[in-house]
Amino acid sequence: MERTEILAAPAAFLIVLGLLMAVGVAYGLRRVGASERLVVRRFGRTVGVRQPGLRFLVPFVDTGVRVPMGAQPYDIWFRATTRDGVHVRVKATAVMGADDPVTYAAAADAPSSAAQTVTEVALRDAVADRDLADLPSLMATGDDELVRRVDEAVRPWGVAASLVSITDAMVPVRPELPLCRCDTAAAPSG
């Protein structure tokens, strides 16, 4: 047996081992963006939250859940009935973002869609507590109580609400017709 054949097997083994280690290290690297956090779970149990930058997770042991930390605006359309029985279609804007990354990552369903649904219910309740004549004042000034109520409702998902406001309300001319916004300036004279 020649000496080159004896060294060829360990050299090939070391080359393959080196390639596997390089792939493992590359597989474990994660880039965390400036407006997100990485919740790290080891065998399903949360072990920490990683800040922005290049982070390493142990391959096949750790998993990472990205959590967007920036506040995001949501447009919410819904139908509601005022206290005096008028059906309106309302457009609202809510600004919400993840406040607790661990709770946000642990939520079973999508926290942002659940937060939108809770916000819609709170807005529908706010409209139902007012007469049609009171809606413009709610639209102009907003409602701090509404923001507080929505914020308390979305906390279990690790989300915080910073703004909730009604931006538009439309009243149907007749119930069987589609909703429309009556604008006297755009109406043809005659």
Secondary structure by P-SEA (a helix, b strand, c coil): ccccccaaaaaaaaaaaaaaaaaaaaaabbbbcccbbbbbbccccccccccccccccccccbbbbbbbccbbbbbbbbccccccbbbbbbbbbbbbccccaaaaaaccccaaaaaaaaaaaaaaaaaaaccccaaaaaaacccaaaaaaaaaaaccccccccbbbbcbbbbbccccccbbbbbccccccc
